[in-house]
Amino acid sequence: MDAQDVSLLRDLLASTSWIERADDLGRALRRTRDPGGLLLVGTPDDEPWHLAAHLDDESRYAGLPQLAPSLVRWDPPPDAPAHLRIGLDRLEDARRGETLFVVNSEAEAPVPLLERVDDARRTGATVLALDHGDPELGALAHDSISLVPDRSPLSFEGLQHLVSTSAGQPEGRRKAGVRDRLSRFLDLVSGPRVLDRQDSYR
């Protein structure tokens, strides 16, 4: 799904509450205080690589370094690059001003994930969630957006695209269209850093 597809999806859903909810979560993600403070975690069997890459893109396109996620992994290989071997112990160091963004693709979050989310919340991190309506995860999250299977007009992947795109659009640029975003992308790839970090998330 590219920027034009996301723009079309936003247009199709404009009369629903989905856009408002995605924008709310996007604003919450932008409130992360410092670069490195957005912690993105999934489940042991489904790490959110795709969303990590898109948030990394949005961080660079919009000039919002706090949106570049730290992908927290359940069992990172010790020989992986530094930004791909961030383990669960990072959640123990989560503090006020940091954001833990939980992406749960399962019907219910596994207990070990819920325990770590609870720990991060207790140490002051803001907890956000994107899930399938898990009540236990929802109770721990400060804000969440849920897609209920067979009762929602978009896919789980589509919802992730809506949220990541909203996160990259500060209030002053909320009306920016596809052409503006394409222009920023072309400016970016013409520079010395092209897609080194993004490629490593795929």
Secondary structure, DSSP 8 states (H G I E B T S, - for coil): --HHHHHHHHHHTTTSSHHHHHHHHHHHHHT--STT-EEEE-BTTB--HHHHHHHHHHHHHHT-GGGS-EEE-SS--TTS-GGG---THHHHT--TT-EEEEE--SSS--HHHHHHHHHHHHTT-EEEEEES--HHHHHH-SEEEE--TTSSSS-HHHHHHHHHHHHT--GGGTT--HHHHHHHHHHHHTSS--SHHHHHT-
